[in-house]
Amino acid sequence: MHPALNIAERAARAAGTIIVRSIDRVELLRIDEKSRNDFVTEIDHRAEDEIIRIIRNAYPDHSIIAEESGVHKGNEFTWIIDPLDGTTNFLHGFPHFAVSIALARKGKIEQAVVYDPMKQEMFSASRGSGALLNNRRIRVSGLPSLKGCLLGTGFPFAEQKHLETYLQMFRSLSKDAAGVRRPGAASLDLAYVAAGRFDGFWEIGLKQWDMAAGVLLVQEAGGIVSDFTNGHAYLSSGNLIAANAKLHPIIADSIRPFLTETLV
């Protein structure tokens, strides 16, 4: 295992412990609304602080981009952290949330971890070495079409201006797919694509900490990740499609007629 991936896994497990210990006392937590339908709790902050502490002990010169505390400047290595992806699920006791940690060098993601503390599932990847779930290799699904496939997605709850566009995309894809799910934690949804649990995934308006780790998982599991125009600007645009090589262009073609200027 790459030393940085080992640190990422250690940090993810430590954050997961903080999260799980708090799941039964959510009503006692301090909760703030950062923006419409975007919540943060003291557990988000505590988990993020613990992740940063572990990373800083191992790599004091590295940069960090964290959802709650922002940018910590350093060298060309950058850790991208979401300490609790799926905070709304956590607040409602809905057991689908994750810790997401990625390490990029000069903008290229090299290491990735997505950890589900409720199921104790550790998804991990190192560039060029494949993707793993609890140290067992995983691959994207092999379905070649929308027929029979299960898709994951996320509603643009913070970007209401895109809601009608999203619903058009949803209608186009759902009429042929076996089902579409919206669990509410993009990092874990992308991990599910990597593991073949979802055949494909698309979403509008993600942040880089929502998807950085999941992107590498999908790629190392044999999948394709792009923005809505088949480009590589998903980390900056926030618009993403992830699927196996056969299904990816079908999803892209299905949503292309509904793209507006703000989504390309």
Contacts in CASP RR format, 6 or more apart in sequence:
PFRMAT RR
TARGET T0000
AUTHOR 0000-0000-0000
METHOD contacts of the structure
MODEL  1
MHPALNIAERAARAAGTIIVRSIDRVELLRIDEKSRNDFVTEIDHRAEDE
IIRIIRNAYPDHSIIAEESGVHKGNEFTWIIDPLDGTTNFLHGFPHFAVS
IALARKGKIEQAVVYDPMKQEMFSASRGSGALLNNRRIRVSGLPSLKGCL
LGTGFPFAEQKHLETYLQMFRSLSKDAAGVRRPGAASLDLAYVAAGRFDG
FWEIGLKQWDMAAGVLLVQEAGGIVSDFTNGHAYLSSGNLIAANAKLHPI
IADSIRPFLTETLV
1 9 0 8 1.000
1 126 0 8 1.000
2 111 0 8 1.000
2 126 0 8 1.000
2 129 0 8 1.000
3 58 0 8 1.000
4 58 0 8 1.000
4 59 0 8 1.000
4 103 0 8 1.000
4 110 0 8 1.000
4 111 0 8 1.000
5 103 0 8 1.000
5 111 0 8 1.000
5 113 0 8 1.000
5 124 0 8 1.000
5 126 0 8 1.000
7 54 0 8 1.000
7 55 0 8 1.000
7 58 0 8 1.000
7 59 0 8 1.000
8 55 0 8 1.000
8 101 0 8 1.000
8 102 0 8 1.000
8 103 0 8 1.000
8 111 0 8 1.000
8 112 0 8 1.000
8 113 0 8 1.000
8 124 0 8 1.000
9 113 0 8 1.000
9 115 0 8 1.000
9 122 0 8 1.000
9 124 0 8 1.000
10 54 0 8 1.000
11 50 0 8 1.000
11 51 0 8 1.000
11 54 0 8 1.000
11 55 0 8 1.000
11 99 0 8 1.000
11 101 0 8 1.000
12 51 0 8 1.000
12 99 0 8 1.000
12 101 0 8 1.000
12 113 0 8 1.000
12 114 0 8 1.000
12 115 0 8 1.000
12 122 0 8 1.000
13 115 0 8 1.000
13 117 0 8 1.000
13 122 0 8 1.000
14 50 0 8 1.000
14 51 0 8 1.000
14 54 0 8 1.000
15 47 0 8 1.000
15 48 0 8 1.000
15 50 0 8 1.000
15 51 0 8 1.000
15 83 0 8 1.000
15 84 0 8 1.000
15 99 0 8 1.000
15 115 0 8 1.000
15 117 0 8 1.000
16 47 0 8 1.000
16 99 0 8 1.000
16 115 0 8 1.000
16 117 0 8 1.000
17 117 0 8 1.000
18 43 0 8 1.000
18 46 0 8 1.000
18 47 0 8 1.000
18 50 0 8 1.000
19 43 0 8 1.000
19 47 0 8 1.000
19 84 0 8 1.000
19 90 0 8 1.000
19 97 0 8 1.000
19 99 0 8 1.000
19 117 0 8 1.000
20 117 0 8 1.000
20 118 0 8 1.000
22 29 0 8 1.000
22 43 0 8 1.000
23 90 0 8 1.000
23 93 0 8 1.000
23 118 0 8 1.000
26 41 0 8 1.000
26 90 0 8 1.000
26 91 0 8 1.000
26 93 0 8 1.000
29 41 0 8 1.000
29 42 0 8 1.000
29 43 0 8 1.000
30 41 0 8 1.000
30 42 0 8 1.000
31 39 0 8 1.000
31 40 0 8 1.000
31 41 0 8 1.000
31 91 0 8 1.000
32 39 0 8 1.000
32 40 0 8 1.000
32 41 0 8 1.000
33 39 0 8 1.000
33 40 0 8 1.000
34 40 0 8 1.000
35 158 0 8 1.000
36 157 0 8 1.000
36 158 0 8 1.000
36 160 0 8 1.000
37 88 0 8 1.000
37 157 0 8 1.000
37 158 0 8 1.000
38 157 0 8 1.000
38 158 0 8 1.000
39 87 0 8 1.000
39 88 0 8 1.000
39 91 0 8 1.000
40 68 0 8 1.000
40 87 0 8 1.000
41 84 0 8 1.000
41 87 0 8 1.000
41 90 0 8 1.000
41 91 0 8 1.000
43 84 0 8 1.000
43 90 0 8 1.000
44 67 0 8 1.000
44 68 0 8 1.000
44 83 0 8 1.000
44 84 0 8 1.000
44 87 0 8 1.000
45 68 0 8 1.000
45 69 0 8 1.000
45 83 0 8 1.000
47 83 0 8 1.000
47 84 0 8 1.000
47 99 0 8 1.000
48 66 0 8 1.000
48 67 0 8 1.000
48 68 0 8 1.000
48 69 0 8 1.000
48 81 0 8 1.000
48 83 0 8 1.000
49 69 0 8 1.000
51 66 0 8 1.000
51 81 0 8 1.000
51 83 0 8 1.000
51 99 0 8 1.000
51 101 0 8 1.000
52 64 0 8 1.000
52 66 0 8 1.000
52 69 0 8 1.000
52 72 0 8 1.000
52 81 0 8 1.000
55 62 0 8 1.000
55 64 0 8 1.000
55 79 0 8 1.000
59 77 0 8 1.000
59 79 0 8 1.000
61 74 0 8 1.000
61 75 0 8 1.000
61 77 0 8 1.000
62 74 0 8 1.000
62 75 0 8 1.000
62 77 0 8 1.000
62 78 0 8 1.000
62 79 0 8 1.000
62 103 0 8 1.000
63 71 0 8 1.000
63 72 0 8 1.000
63 73 0 8 1.000
63 74 0 8 1.000
63 75 0 8 1.000
63 76 0 8 1.000
63 77 0 8 1.000
63 78 0 8 1.000
63 79 0 8 1.000
64 70 0 8 1.000
64 71 0 8 1.000
64 72 0 8 1.000
64 78 0 8 1.000
64 79 0 8 1.000
64 81 0 8 1.000
65 71 0 8 1.000
65 72 0 8 1.000
65 78 0 8 1.000
65 79 0 8 1.000
65 80 0 8 1.000
65 81 0 8 1.000
65 208 0 8 1.000
65 209 0 8 1.000
66 72 0 8 1.000
66 79 0 8 1.000
66 80 0 8 1.000
66 81 0 8 1.000
66 82 0 8 1.000
66 83 0 8 1.000
66 209 0 8 1.000
67 81 0 8 1.000
67 82 0 8 1.000
67 83 0 8 1.000
67 207 0 8 1.000
67 209 0 8 1.000
68 83 0 8 1.000
76 105 0 8 1.000
76 106 0 8 1.000
77 103 0 8 1.000
77 104 0 8 1.000
77 105 0 8 1.000
78 103 0 8 1.000
78 104 0 8 1.000
78 105 0 8 1.000
78 107 0 8 1.000
79 101 0 8 1.000
79 102 0 8 1.000
79 103 0 8 1.000
79 104 0 8 1.000
80 100 0 8 1.000
80 101 0 8 1.000
80 102 0 8 1.000
80 103 0 8 1.000
80 104 0 8 1.000
80 109 0 8 1.000
80 208 0 8 1.000
80 209 0 8 1.000
80 212 0 8 1.000
80 213 0 8 1.000
81 100 0 8 1.000
81 101 0 8 1.000
81 102 0 8 1.000
81 209 0 8 1.000
82 98 0 8 1.000
82 99 0 8 1.000
82 100 0 8 1.000
82 101 0 8 1.000
82 187 0 8 1.000
82 207 0 8 1.000
82 209 0 8 1.000
82 210 0 8 1.000
83 99 0 8 1.000
84 90 0 8 1.000
84 97 0 8 1.000
84 98 0 8 1.000
84 99 0 8 1.000
85 97 0 8 1.000
85 98 0 8 1.000
85 99 0 8 1.000
85 100 0 8 1.000
85 185 0 8 1.000
85 186 0 8 1.000
85 187 0 8 1.000
85 188 0 8 1.000
85 209 0 8 1.000
85 210 0 8 1.000
86 96 0 8 1.000
86 97 0 8 1.000
86 98 0 8 1.000
86 184 0 8 1.000
86 185 0 8 1.000
87 97 0 8 1.000
88 184 0 8 1.000
89 95 0 8 1.000
89 96 0 8 1.000
89 97 0 8 1.000
89 183 0 8 1.000
89 184 0 8 1.000
89 185 0 8 1.000
90 97 0 8 1.000
95 118 0 8 1.000
95 119 0 8 1.000
96 116 0 8 1.000
96 118 0 8 1.000
96 183 0 8 1.000
96 184 0 8 1.000
96 185 0 8 1.000
96 188 0 8 1.000
97 116 0 8 1.000
97 117 0 8 1.000
97 118 0 8 1.000
97 185 0 8 1.000
97 188 0 8 1.000
98 114 0 8 1.000
98 115 0 8 1.000
98 116 0 8 1.000
98 117 0 8 1.000
98 185 0 8 1.000
98 187 0 8 1.000
98 188 0 8 1.000
98 191 0 8 1.000
99 113 0 8 1.000
99 114 0 8 1.000
99 115 0 8 1.000
99 117 0 8 1.000
100 113 0 8 1.000
100 114 0 8 1.000
100 115 0 8 1.000
100 187 0 8 1.000
100 209 0 8 1.000
100 210 0 8 1.000
100 212 0 8 1.000
100 213 0 8 1.000
100 214 0 8 1.000
101 112 0 8 1.000
101 113 0 8 1.000
101 114 0 8 1.000
101 213 0 8 1.000
102 109 0 8 1.000
102 111 0 8 1.000
102 112 0 8 1.000
102 113 0 8 1.000
102 212 0 8 1.000
102 213 0 8 1.000
102 214 0 8 1.000
102 215 0 8 1.000
102 216 0 8 1.000
103 109 0 8 1.000
103 110 0 8 1.000
103 111 0 8 1.000
103 112 0 8 1.000
104 110 0 8 1.000
104 212 0 8 1.000
108 127 0 8 1.000
109 127 0 8 1.000
109 212 0 8 1.000
109 213 0 8 1.000
109 215 0 8 1.000
109 216 0 8 1.000
110 126 0 8 1.000
110 127 0 8 1.000
110 216 0 8 1.000
111 125 0 8 1.000
111 126 0 8 1.000
111 127 0 8 1.000
111 216 0 8 1.000
112 123 0 8 1.000
112 124 0 8 1.000
112 125 0 8 1.000
112 126 0 8 1.000
112 212 0 8 1.000
112 213 0 8 1.000
112 214 0 8 1.000
112 215 0 8 1.000
112 216 0 8 1.000
112 217 0 8 1.000
112 220 0 8 1.000
113 122 0 8 1.000
113 123 0 8 1.000
113 124 0 8 1.000
113 213 0 8 1.000
114 123 0 8 1.000
114 124 0 8 1.000
114 187 0 8 1.000
114 188 0 8 1.000
114 190 0 8 1.000
114 191 0 8 1.000
114 213 0 8 1.000
114 214 0 8 1.000
114 217 0 8 1.000
115 121 0 8 1.000
115 122 0 8 1.000
115 123 0 8 1.000
116 122 0 8 1.000
116 123 0 8 1.000
116 188 0 8 1.000
116 191 0 8 1.000
120 134 0 8 1.000
121 133 0 8 1.000
121 134 0 8 1.000
121 191 0 8 1.000
122 132 0 8 1.000
122 133 0 8 1.000
122 134 0 8 1.000
122 135 0 8 1.000
123 131 0 8 1.000
123 132 0 8 1.000
123 133 0 8 1.000
123 138 0 8 1.000
123 191 0 8 1.000
123 194 0 8 1.000
123 195 0 8 1.000
123 214 0 8 1.000
123 217 0 8 1.000
124 131 0 8 1.000
124 132 0 8 1.000
124 217 0 8 1.000
125 131 0 8 1.000
125 132 0 8 1.000
125 194 0 8 1.000
125 213 0 8 1.000
125 216 0 8 1.000
125 217 0 8 1.000
125 219 0 8 1.000
125 220 0 8 1.000
125 221 0 8 1.000
126 220 0 8 1.000
127 216 0 8 1.000
127 220 0 8 1.000
128 220 0 8 1.000
129 220 0 8 1.000
130 137 0 8 1.000
130 220 0 8 1.000
130 221 0 8 1.000
131 137 0 8 1.000
131 138 0 8 1.000
131 139 0 8 1.000
131 194 0 8 1.000
131 216 0 8 1.000
131 217 0 8 1.000
131 218 0 8 1.000
131 220 0 8 1.000
131 221 0 8 1.000
131 222 0 8 1.000
132 138 0 8 1.000
133 191 0 8 1.000
133 195 0 8 1.000
138 194 0 8 1.000
138 195 0 8 1.000
138 196 0 8 1.000
138 221 0 8 1.000
139 194 0 8 1.000
139 196 0 8 1.000
139 221 0 8 1.000
139 222 0 8 1.000
140 193 0 8 1.000
140 194 0 8 1.000
140 196 0 8 1.000
140 199 0 8 1.000
140 218 0 8 1.000
140 221 0 8 1.000
140 222 0 8 1.000
140 223 0 8 1.000
140 243 0 8 1.000
140 244 0 8 1.000
141 149 0 8 1.000
141 196 0 8 1.000
141 198 0 8 1.000
141 199 0 8 1.000
141 200 0 8 1.000
141 244 0 8 1.000
141 247 0 8 1.000
142 199 0 8 1.000
142 244 0 8 1.000
142 246 0 8 1.000
142 247 0 8 1.000
143 149 0 8 1.000
143 199 0 8 1.000
143 244 0 8 1.000
143 246 0 8 1.000
143 247 0 8 1.000
144 246 0 8 1.000
144 247 0 8 1.000
145 176 0 8 1.000
145 246 0 8 1.000
145 247 0 8 1.000
145 250 0 8 1.000
146 173 0 8 1.000
146 176 0 8 1.000
146 177 0 8 1.000
146 247 0 8 1.000
146 250 0 8 1.000
146 251 0 8 1.000
146 254 0 8 1.000
147 176 0 8 1.000
147 177 0 8 1.000
147 178 0 8 1.000
148 177 0 8 1.000
148 178 0 8 1.000
148 179 0 8 1.000
148 199 0 8 1.000
149 177 0 8 1.000
149 178 0 8 1.000
149 179 0 8 1.000
149 199 0 8 1.000
149 200 0 8 1.000
149 247 0 8 1.000
150 177 0 8 1.000
150 178 0 8 1.000
150 179 0 8 1.000
150 180 0 8 1.000
150 181 0 8 1.000
150 197 0 8 1.000
150 198 0 8 1.000
150 199 0 8 1.000
150 200 0 8 1.000
151 173 0 8 1.000
151 174 0 8 1.000
151 177 0 8 1.000
151 179 0 8 1.000
151 180 0 8 1.000
151 181 0 8 1.000
151 198 0 8 1.000
151 199 0 8 1.000
151 200 0 8 1.000
151 201 0 8 1.000
151 202 0 8 1.000
151 251 0 8 1.000
152 180 0 8 1.000
152 181 0 8 1.000
152 182 0 8 1.000
152 183 0 8 1.000
152 189 0 8 1.000
152 192 0 8 1.000
152 193 0 8 1.000
152 198 0 8 1.000
152 200 0 8 1.000
152 201 0 8 1.000
152 202 0 8 1.000
153 170 0 8 1.000
153 180 0 8 1.000
153 181 0 8 1.000
153 182 0 8 1.000
153 189 0 8 1.000
153 201 0 8 1.000
153 202 0 8 1.000
153 203 0 8 1.000
154 182 0 8 1.000
154 184 0 8 1.000
154 186 0 8 1.000
154 189 0 8 1.000
154 203 0 8 1.000
154 204 0 8 1.000
155 163 0 8 1.000
155 166 0 8 1.000
155 182 0 8 1.000
156 162 0 8 1.000
156 163 0 8 1.000
156 166 0 8 1.000
156 203 0 8 1.000
156 204 0 8 1.000
156 205 0 8 1.000
158 205 0 8 1.000
159 204 0 8 1.000
159 205 0 8 1.000
161 262 0 8 1.000
162 204 0 8 1.000
162 205 0 8 1.000
162 260 0 8 1.000
162 262 0 8 1.000
162 263 0 8 1.000
165 204 0 8 1.000
165 258 0 8 1.000
165 259 0 8 1.000
165 260 0 8 1.000
165 263 0 8 1.000
166 204 0 8 1.000
168 258 0 8 1.000
169 202 0 8 1.000
169 254 0 8 1.000
169 255 0 8 1.000
169 258 0 8 1.000
170 180 0 8 1.000
172 254 0 8 1.000
172 255 0 8 1.000
172 257 0 8 1.000
172 258 0 8 1.000
173 180 0 8 1.000
173 202 0 8 1.000
173 251 0 8 1.000
173 254 0 8 1.000
173 255 0 8 1.000
174 180 0 8 1.000
181 198 0 8 1.000
183 189 0 8 1.000
186 201 0 8 1.000
186 203 0 8 1.000
186 206 0 8 1.000
186 210 0 8 1.000
186 211 0 8 1.000
187 210 0 8 1.000
187 211 0 8 1.000
187 213 0 8 1.000
187 214 0 8 1.000
189 198 0 8 1.000
189 201 0 8 1.000
189 203 0 8 1.000
190 201 0 8 1.000
190 211 0 8 1.000
190 213 0 8 1.000
190 214 0 8 1.000
190 215 0 8 1.000
190 217 0 8 1.000
190 218 0 8 1.000
190 242 0 8 1.000
191 214 0 8 1.000
191 217 0 8 1.000
192 198 0 8 1.000
192 201 0 8 1.000
193 199 0 8 1.000
193 200 0 8 1.000
193 201 0 8 1.000
193 217 0 8 1.000
193 218 0 8 1.000
193 221 0 8 1.000
193 223 0 8 1.000
193 242 0 8 1.000
193 243 0 8 1.000
194 214 0 8 1.000
194 217 0 8 1.000
194 218 0 8 1.000
194 220 0 8 1.000
194 221 0 8 1.000
194 223 0 8 1.000
195 221 0 8 1.000
196 221 0 8 1.000
199 243 0 8 1.000
199 244 0 8 1.000
199 247 0 8 1.000
200 241 0 8 1.000
200 242 0 8 1.000
200 243 0 8 1.000
200 244 0 8 1.000
200 247 0 8 1.000
200 248 0 8 1.000
200 251 0 8 1.000
201 240 0 8 1.000
201 241 0 8 1.000
201 242 0 8 1.000
201 243 0 8 1.000
202 240 0 8 1.000
202 241 0 8 1.000
202 242 0 8 1.000
202 251 0 8 1.000
202 255 0 8 1.000
203 238 0 8 1.000
203 239 0 8 1.000
203 240 0 8 1.000
204 238 0 8 1.000
204 239 0 8 1.000
204 263 0 8 1.000
205 237 0 8 1.000
205 238 0 8 1.000
205 239 0 8 1.000
206 234 0 8 1.000
206 238 0 8 1.000
206 239 0 8 1.000
206 240 0 8 1.000
207 238 0 8 1.000
208 235 0 8 1.000
208 236 0 8 1.000
208 238 0 8 1.000
211 234 0 8 1.000
211 235 0 8 1.000
211 238 0 8 1.000
211 240 0 8 1.000
212 235 0 8 1.000
215 225 0 8 1.000
215 234 0 8 1.000
215 235 0 8 1.000
215 240 0 8 1.000
215 242 0 8 1.000
218 224 0 8 1.000
218 225 0 8 1.000
218 242 0 8 1.000
219 225 0 8 1.000
222 244 0 8 1.000
222 245 0 8 1.000
223 242 0 8 1.000
223 243 0 8 1.000
223 244 0 8 1.000
223 245 0 8 1.000
223 248 0 8 1.000
224 241 0 8 1.000
224 242 0 8 1.000
224 243 0 8 1.000
224 244 0 8 1.000
224 245 0 8 1.000
224 248 0 8 1.000
225 234 0 8 1.000
225 240 0 8 1.000
225 241 0 8 1.000
225 242 0 8 1.000
226 232 0 8 1.000
226 234 0 8 1.000
226 240 0 8 1.000
226 241 0 8 1.000
226 248 0 8 1.000
226 252 0 8 1.000
227 233 0 8 1.000
227 234 0 8 1.000
227 237 0 8 1.000
227 238 0 8 1.000
227 239 0 8 1.000
227 240 0 8 1.000
227 241 0 8 1.000
228 237 0 8 1.000
228 239 0 8 1.000
228 241 0 8 1.000
228 252 0 8 1.000
228 255 0 8 1.000
228 256 0 8 1.000
228 259 0 8 1.000
228 263 0 8 1.000
228 264 0 8 1.000
229 259 0 8 1.000
229 264 0 8 1.000
230 249 0 8 1.000
230 252 0 8 1.000
234 240 0 8 1.000
237 263 0 8 1.000
239 263 0 8 1.000
241 248 0 8 1.000
241 251 0 8 1.000
241 252 0 8 1.000
241 255 0 8 1.000
242 248 0 8 1.000
243 251 0 8 1.000
END
